[in-house]
Amino acid sequence: DCNNLQTAWSKLVSEYPERQFLTVQAPHASHNLSYKINSFYKRIYRIAVAFYLDLKLKPGDRVAVLCENYHDYAMILHACWLGKFVPIPLSLNFDENTIVSIINNSNVKAVVFEPASSARIASIHNRTFSVKEWVVTGSSGTPSNIKKLDELIAAAVGEDLPEEVVSDEDCPGLIVLTRGMTSSPRGVSFNQSQLLHAAHLSQCFYSKDNSSSLAVSFLDPKSIHAITHSLLASMFNDTSCLLEQEPDLKKFWELVAVSKITDIHLTQNQLRSINRRGKTKTWTSPGKVRFYLLTDSPISSELLATFERRFGVEVFPCYSMAETGGVVSCYSQDVDIDYLNKWLFDYYIPSSGSVLSGVDVKVIDSQGQEVADEVLGEIAVRSGSNMAAYSGTASGDAYFDQQAFLHTGDEGYIVKDKAGTNHLFVTGRISEMIQRNDLRINPAKIEGYLYEIPGVDFACIVGFPNVHTGYELGAYVISRRGAQLTKSEIKMRLKENLDWVETPKVILMGEASAEPASRSRSFYLDLFADFKEVDFSITADS
């Protein structure tokens, strides 16, 4: 019943001051810090006041946040929301030109960064035109034109937010950067009311018996999914949330058992990594724990079946994308297991869950008309958590129609059960479909089979131009370190599941020790330029 986070925080401090809220790693230490509502609020309030008094920020001003330390990161975002500033979390994986472009195009007024980013800040400092203030979170020596956060907080003790900015009106709340397989980063903006709605939808992730629960998120902390789940939804129940980014595979199950983790949120690739590792020496039955698999791409039924069989753990697939803000579909925690397995394994791809209450989903054709159940089309979503707009970058594929449905650019279909519940199936990105002669081929489907091959660490399918078929399929594969994986073995395994037309005609192997240089399909596409003239109907596979 709140329109912004300022009001939400005021109610929480008044009614639930001792509620457990967030657990994060302490700065420059190996132990964790756990915060209750009241203690966390006191610190973020001082930061918000300091931003007003010292940095002279006004409601709606944008603040770029370059922090990999989750403690500082969580504090800065909540302080911005409390003061009605607009945080823009930036990844240090972005190159300097991208960071400068986002800052300038977004009219950023202040940049908050951690000491580890000082060298990068020094190199971009004179290239940003709108930034008035630079703030470092640590206590290390800095140039005089850069302010220290701790000193700002100390000066704000005893001061209050100006009365004119305290209200329950909705306001701009966040800009997140998201990157697809075929695009550069794009900014997606949300109002605070949309963030609160997304947090409400994320309650489906938390245990019903949450008095002794601990949820862990391995999602990118700068993604809208991690922000709404870990930093916002955890405000409104008794479940404490631990922020992580990558699971320690050697100690993963030990962490789950010792910490009594009840809910784990992760990506499909992270689930694959845990599954490949198998039961470690420290394996302990995790008890009642649920894995929530957040994805906007097709899910591997083989991965789900193998994981559940190996570890005896339930996996709940969910559909969400950056532009929808909150989760769109997910199965209830108390769902009957036989019923769940029907929707995960009785169709050619697993369902991404039943559409949540308060969210409207329809599937439409190329003319925008709704199609019948079980007919492929574009997924369109109407929800209070949908984005406000694209911001500061080129627009993405999603757009709104006159009925306020967000056209997602994802392809899928709906199956309605006897009770009238809509079950959502996601088949892939429409823009990534590969047109080979008169056949549309889904690269995500082929990548799913590649990841099921033992030894595959990374896989990307591209459609490269070919004079004979329009486009042909190429695969770029990186094997795990130490794996003896050959092109012939990959081809043989793929032919067990795919028709010849869907089988990659060219397979290129990357270095086993190398990290993928890019997540963009266009990067790998250039590697297949030499095969444009090849007629694969009469030529042996490369």
C-alpha positions in Angstrom: 0.0 0.0 0.0 3.0 2.3 -0.5 3.9 4.3 -3.6 7.6 4.6 -2.8 10.4 3.1 -0.7 10.6 6.2 1.5 7.2 5.4 2.9 7.8 1.7 2.9 11.0 2.2 5.1 9.1 4.5 7.4 6.4 1.8 8.1 9.0 -1.0 8.5 11.0 1.0 11.0 7.9 1.8 13.0 6.3 -1.7 12.9 9.2 -4.2 12.5 12.5 -2.6 13.7 14.0 -5.9 14.8 13.1 -8.0 11.7 16.1 -9.7 10.2 16.8 -8.2 6.8 20.0 -8.7 4.9 23.3 -10.6 5.2 26.3 -9.4 3.2 30.0 -9.9 3.3 31.8 -7.4 5.5 34.1 -5.0 3.6 37.7 -6.2 3.5 36.8 -9.2 5.6 35.9 -12.9 5.2 32.9 -12.9 7.7 29.3 -11.8 7.0 27.4 -8.9 8.5 23.7 -9.4 9.3 21.4 -6.4 9.5 18.0 -5.8 11.1 15.6 -3.3 9.7 16.4 -0.6 12.2 20.2 -0.8 12.1 20.3 -0.9 8.3 17.9 2.1 8.1 20.0 4.3 10.4 23.0 4.0 8.1 21.2 4.5 4.8 19.3 7.5 6.2 22.6 9.2 7.0 23.9 8.5 3.5 20.7 9.9 1.9 21.0 13.1 4.1 24.7 13.4 3.2 23.8 13.2 -0.5 21.4 16.1 0.0 23.5 18.3 2.2 27.0 17.8 0.8 26.5 16.6 -2.7 23.5 18.9 -3.3 21.6 16.2 -5.1 17.9 16.7 -5.8 15.0 14.1 -6.2 15.4 12.4 -9.5 19.1 13.0 -9.9 21.0 10.0 -11.1 23.8 8.3 -9.2 26.1 5.8 -10.9 27.2 3.0 -8.6 30.5 1.1 -9.3 30.7 -1.3 -6.3 31.5 -5.0 -6.3 31.4 -5.0 -2.5 27.8 -6.1 -1.7 27.8 -4.3 1.7 28.5 -0.9 0.2 26.4 -1.7 -2.9 23.2 -2.5 -0.9 23.7 0.6 1.3 24.1 3.0 -1.6 21.1 1.7 -3.5 18.8 1.9 -0.5 20.1 5.3 0.4 19.3 6.5 -3.1 15.8 5.2 -2.9 15.3 6.8 0.5 16.4 10.1 -0.8 14.5 9.7 -4.1 17.6 9.6 -6.2 18.0 7.2 -9.1 20.8 4.7 -8.8 22.4 3.2 -11.9 24.4 0.0 -11.0 27.3 -0.3 -13.4 29.4 -3.5 -13.9 33.2 -3.3 -13.8 33.1 -5.8 -16.7 31.9 -2.9 -19.0 34.7 -1.3 -20.9 35.6 2.3 -20.2 33.9 3.7 -23.3 30.7 1.9 -22.4 30.8 3.3 -18.9 31.5 6.8 -20.1 28.7 6.6 -22.7 26.1 5.5 -20.1 27.2 8.1 -17.6 27.0 10.9 -20.2 23.8 9.8 -21.8 22.1 9.3 -18.5 23.0 12.7 -17.2 24.6 11.3 -14.0 25.2 13.8 -11.3 27.3 11.7 -8.9 29.5 8.6 -9.1 30.0 6.3 -6.1 32.8 3.8 -6.4 35.0 1.6 -4.3 38.8 2.0 -3.9 39.5 -1.0 -6.2 38.0 1.0 -9.1 40.2 4.1 -8.5 42.4 3.5 -11.5 39.4 3.2 -13.8 37.8 6.3 -12.3 41.0 8.2 -12.9 40.9 7.3 -16.6 37.3 8.3 -17.2 37.1 11.3 -14.8 37.8 14.0 -17.5 35.5 12.3 -20.1 32.3 12.6 -18.1 30.4 15.9 -18.6 27.5 15.9 -16.2 29.1 14.4 -13.1 29.5 17.0 -10.3 30.6 14.8 -7.4 32.8 11.7 -7.1 32.6 9.6 -3.9 34.8 6.7 -2.8 33.5 4.2 -0.2 36.8 3.2 1.4 39.2 5.1 3.6 42.3 4.9 1.3 44.0 8.1 0.1 42.2 9.9 -2.7 42.7 13.1 -4.6 41.1 16.2 -3.0 38.3 16.4 -5.6 37.0 13.0 -4.5 35.0 12.8 -1.3 35.0 9.9 1.2 31.6 8.3 2.0 32.5 7.8 5.7 33.3 11.5 6.1 30.0 12.5 4.5 28.1 10.1 6.8 29.8 11.5 9.9 29.0 15.0 8.9 25.3 14.1 8.5 24.8 12.8 12.0 21.8 14.6 13.6 20.6 16.0 10.3 17.3 15.2 8.6 16.0 14.9 5.1 14.3 18.2 4.0 10.6 18.1 4.7 9.8 19.0 1.1 11.1 15.7 -0.2 9.3 13.5 2.3 6.0 12.3 0.6 4.3 9.1 -0.6 4.3 10.1 -4.2 5.7 7.8 -6.8 9.1 8.8 -8.3 11.8 7.5 -10.6 13.6 4.6 -8.9 16.2 2.7 -10.8 18.0 2.2 -14.1 19.5 -1.2 -14.7 21.8 -2.2 -17.6 20.9 -5.5 -19.3 22.7 -7.2 -22.2 21.2 -9.8 -24.6 23.1 -12.2 -26.7 22.9 -9.9 -29.7 23.0 -6.4 -28.2 25.2 -4.0 -26.3 24.0 -2.9 -22.8 20.7 -1.1 -22.7 19.2 0.9 -19.8 15.9 -0.1 -18.4 14.2 2.3 -16.0 11.7 1.7 -13.2 9.7 3.9 -10.9 9.7 3.1 -7.2 6.1 1.8 -7.3 7.1 -0.6 -10.0 10.0 -1.8 -7.9 7.6 -2.4 -4.9 5.3 -4.4 -7.2 8.2 -6.5 -8.3 9.1 -7.1 -4.7 5.6 -8.2 -4.0 5.7 -10.7 -6.9 9.1 -12.0 -5.6 7.4 -13.1 -2.4 6.6 -16.4 -4.3 10.3 -17.3 -3.8 10.4 -17.1 -0.1 9.5 -20.0 2.2 6.1 -20.0 3.8 7.7 -21.0 7.1 10.1 -18.1 7.0 10.8 -17.5 10.6 14.0 -19.6 10.4 14.7 -19.4 6.7 17.7 -18.2 4.8 17.5 -17.3 1.1 20.6 -17.1 -1.1 20.9 -15.3 -4.4 23.6 -16.2 -6.9 22.1 -13.9 -9.5 24.1 -10.9 -10.8 23.5 -8.3 -8.0 23.2 -5.6 -10.6 20.3 -7.4 -12.4 16.7 -6.3 -11.7 16.0 -9.9 -10.6 18.6 -9.8 -7.8 17.7 -6.3 -6.8 14.0 -6.9 -6.4 14.4 -10.3 -4.8 17.4 -9.7 -2.5 17.3 -6.0 -1.7 13.6 -5.4 -1.8 11.4 -8.5 -1.3 13.4 -9.5 1.8 12.2 -6.3 3.5 8.7 -7.6 3.7 9.1 -11.0 5.4 11.1 -12.7 8.1 13.5 -14.5 5.7 17.0 -13.2 5.8 18.7 -13.0 2.4 22.4 -13.6 1.7 23.9 -11.9 -1.3 26.5 -14.0 -3.2 27.3 -14.1 -6.9 29.0 -17.3 -7.8 28.6 -20.5 -5.8 31.8 -22.1 -4.4 31.4 -25.5 -6.0 33.9 -27.2 -3.6 31.9 -26.1 -0.6 28.5 -25.5 -2.0 26.5 -28.3 -0.4 28.3 -27.9 2.9 27.2 -24.2 2.8 23.6 -25.2 2.1 23.5 -27.7 5.0 25.5 -25.8 7.6 23.7 -22.5 7.0 20.3 -24.2 6.7 19.6 -22.5 3.4 16.0 -23.0 2.3 15.8 -21.1 -1.0 18.4 -20.7 -3.7 18.1 -18.4 -6.7 20.4 -19.0 -9.7 20.8 -19.2 -13.4 20.7 -22.2 -15.7 24.4 -22.1 -16.3 25.0 -22.1 -12.5 22.7 -25.0 -12.1 24.7 -26.8 -14.8 28.0 -26.2 -13.0 26.6 -27.5 -9.7 25.2 -30.6 -11.5 28.6 -31.3 -13.3 30.5 -31.1 -10.0 28.2 -33.7 -8.5 28.3 -34.8 -4.9 31.5 -33.5 -3.3 33.4 -35.0 -0.4 31.5 -32.7 2.0 28.2 -33.7 0.6 25.4 -33.6 3.1 21.7 -34.1 2.4 20.5 -30.5 2.2 17.1 -31.2 3.6 14.2 -29.1 2.5 15.7 -26.7 0.0 14.3 -25.3 -3.2 16.1 -24.1 -6.2 14.6 -21.3 -8.2 15.8 -21.2 -11.8 15.3 -17.7 -13.3 15.6 -17.6 -17.0 14.1 -16.0 -20.2 15.3 -18.8 -22.4 14.4 -22.5 -22.9 15.1 -24.9 -20.1 16.8 -28.2 -20.5 14.5 -31.0 -19.3 17.6 -33.3 -19.1 19.3 -30.9 -16.8 16.3 -30.7 -14.5 15.9 -34.5 -14.4 19.5 -35.2 -13.8 19.8 -32.6 -11.0 16.7 -33.8 -9.2 17.7 -37.4 -9.5 21.3 -36.8 -8.3 20.6 -34.5 -5.4 16.9 -35.2 -4.5 16.2 -31.4 -4.7 13.2 -29.7 -6.3 13.9 -27.2 -9.1 11.3 -24.5 -9.8 11.8 -22.8 -13.2 10.6 -19.2 -13.4 10.2 -16.8 -16.3 11.4 -13.2 -16.0 13.2 -10.7 -18.1 14.7 -7.3 -17.3 11.9 -5.4 -18.9 9.2 -7.1 -16.8 10.9 -6.2 -13.6 9.3 -8.9 -11.5 8.9 -12.6 -12.1 6.1 -13.5 -14.5 5.6 -17.2 -13.8 6.6 -19.7 -11.1 5.1 -22.8 -9.4 3.9 -22.6 -5.8 6.1 -24.0 -3.1 3.3 -26.4 -2.0 2.7 -27.7 -5.5 2.2 -31.5 -5.7 5.4 -33.1 -6.9 3.7 -35.4 -9.4 1.8 -32.4 -10.7 5.0 -30.4 -11.0 6.8 -33.2 -12.8 4.0 -33.4 -15.4 4.6 -29.8 -16.5 8.4 -30.2 -16.3 8.8 -33.4 -18.2 5.6 -34.3 -20.2 6.2 -31.6 -22.8 9.1 -31.2 -25.3 10.5 -28.4 -23.1 9.8 -27.8 -19.4 7.2 -25.2 -18.4 8.6 -22.0 -16.9 5.8 -22.1 -14.3 2.2 -21.0 -13.9 1.4 -17.3 -14.5 1.4 -15.5 -11.1 -1.7 -13.8 -9.7 -1.7 -10.1 -10.6 0.1 -10.7 -13.9 -1.6 -11.0 -17.3 0.1 -12.9 -20.0 -1.1 -13.5 -23.6 0.6 -15.0 -26.7 0.2 -13.0 -29.9 0.9 -13.4 -33.6 3.0 -11.0 -35.8 -0.1 -8.8 -36.2 -0.6 -8.5 -32.4 -3.6 -10.8 -32.3 -3.9 -13.3 -29.4 -3.5 -16.9 -30.6 -5.1 -20.0 -29.2 -3.6 -22.1 -26.4 -0.6 -24.3 -27.4 0.1 -22.1 -30.5 3.5 -20.5 -30.7 3.7 -16.7 -30.7 5.3 -13.7 -28.9 4.8 -13.5 -25.2 3.2 -10.3 -24.0 3.0 -9.3 -20.3 0.9 -6.8 -18.4 2.1 -6.2 -14.8 2.6 -3.5 -12.3 6.3 -4.3 -12.3 6.8 -3.7 -16.0 9.5 -1.2 -16.9 8.8 2.5 -17.3 10.9 2.9 -20.4 14.4 2.4 -21.9 16.8 5.0 -20.7 20.2 6.4 -21.6 20.9 3.8 -24.3 19.4 2.5 -27.5 16.0 0.8 -27.1 15.7 -2.9 -26.8 13.1 -5.2 -28.5 10.3 -4.8 -25.9 7.5 -2.3 -26.4 4.0 -1.5 -25.0 0.8 -1.8 -26.9 -2.4 0.2 -26.4 -3.6 -2.3 -23.7 -0.4 -1.8 -21.7 0.9 -5.3 -22.6 4.7 -5.4 -22.9 5.7 -7.2 -26.1 8.7 -9.1 -24.8 10.4 -10.3 -28.0 10.4 -13.8 -26.5 8.6 -16.7 -28.2 6.5 -19.3 -26.4 3.0 -20.7 -25.8 0.5 -21.2 -23.0 -1.2 -24.5 -22.0 -4.3 -24.1 -19.8 -5.1 -27.0 -17.4 -8.5 -28.2 -16.3 -8.6 -25.7 -13.4 -8.0 -22.8 -15.8 -4.4 -22.2 -14.7 -2.1 -20.8 -17.4 1.2 -22.7 -17.7 3.9 -20.7 -19.7 6.4 -22.3 -22.0 9.3 -20.2 -23.3 11.1 -21.3 -26.5 13.5 -18.5 -27.1 14.2 -15.0 -28.5 12.4 -14.2 -31.7 15.2 -12.0 -33.0 17.7 -14.9 -32.5 15.8 -17.4 -34.6 17.9 -18.6 -37.5 16.2 -18.7 -40.9 17.7 -21.6 -42.9 15.9 -21.8 -46.3 12.2 -22.0 -45.2 13.0 -23.4 -41.7 13.2 -21.3 -38.5 15.8 -22.8 -36.1 16.0 -22.0 -32.4 19.7 -21.6 -31.4 18.9 -21.9 -27.7 17.5 -25.4 -28.3 20.8 -26.5 -29.8 22.8 -24.8 -27.1 20.8 -26.8 -24.5 21.9 -30.1 -26.2 25.5 -28.9 -26.3 25.6 -28.2 -22.6 24.4 -31.7 -21.9 27.6 -33.1 -23.5 30.1 -34.0 -20.8 33.1 -31.6 -21.0 31.3 -28.6 -22.6 31.9 -25.4 -20.5 30.6 -22.8 -22.9 28.5 -23.0 -26.1 27.2 -20.4 -28.6 25.2 -21.2 -31.7 25.2 -18.6 -34.5 23.5 -18.3 -37.9 26.2 -17.2 -40.3 25.4 -16.0 -43.8 25.5 -18.6 -46.5 24.9 -18.1 -50.3 23.2 -21.5 -50.6 20.7 -21.5 -47.7 20.5 -17.9 -46.5 22.0 -18.9 -43.2 23.8 -21.9 -41.8 24.5 -23.0 -38.3 27.8 -22.7 -36.6 28.8 -23.7 -33.0 31.5 -22.1 -30.9 32.4 -24.4 -28.1 34.9 -24.2 -25.1 35.6 -27.4 -23.3 36.3 -27.6 -19.6 39.9 -27.6 -18.5 41.3 -31.1 -18.8 38.4 -32.4 -20.9 39.3 -34.4 -24.0 36.5 -33.2 -26.2 36.6 -33.4 -30.0 34.5 -32.0 -32.8 33.6 -35.5 -33.9 32.3 -36.4 -30.5 30.2 -33.2 -30.3 28.7 -33.9 -33.8 27.9 -37.5 -32.8 26.1 -36.5 -29.6 24.1 -33.7 -31.4 23.0 -36.1 -34.1 21.3 -38.2 -31.4 18.9 -35.4 -30.7 18.8 -33.2 -33.8 17.8 -33.5 -37.5 20.6 -32.9 -40.0 19.2 -29.4 -40.8 19.4 -28.4 -37.1 22.9 -29.8 -36.6 25.8 -27.2 -36.8 27.7 -27.5 -40.0 30.8 -25.9 -38.6 32.1 -26.4 -35.0 34.9 -24.2 -33.8 36.7 -25.0 -30.6 38.0 -22.3 -28.2 40.8 -22.7 -25.8 39.9 -24.7 -22.7 41.6 -22.3 -20.4 40.1 -19.2 -21.9 37.1 -17.3 -20.6 34.5 -16.5 -23.3 35.6 -13.2 -24.7 32.0 -12.0 -25.2 28.4 -13.0 -24.6 27.3 -11.4 -27.8 26.4 -13.7 -30.7 27.7 -11.1 -33.1 31.2 -11.5 -31.7 31.3 -15.2 -32.6 29.6 -14.6 -35.9 32.7 -13.0 -37.3 34.6 -16.3 -36.8 32.5 -18.1 -39.4 33.0 -15.6 -42.3 35.1 -18.0 -44.3 32.2 -20.4 -44.7 29.9 -18.1 -46.6 30.4 -19.8 -49.9 30.5 -23.4 -48.8 27.7 -25.7 -49.9 27.2 -28.0 -46.9 24.8 -30.3 -48.8 27.7 -31.7 -50.8 30.7 -30.9 -48.5 31.8 -32.8 -45.4 31.2 -31.0 -42.1 34.1 -28.8 -41.0 
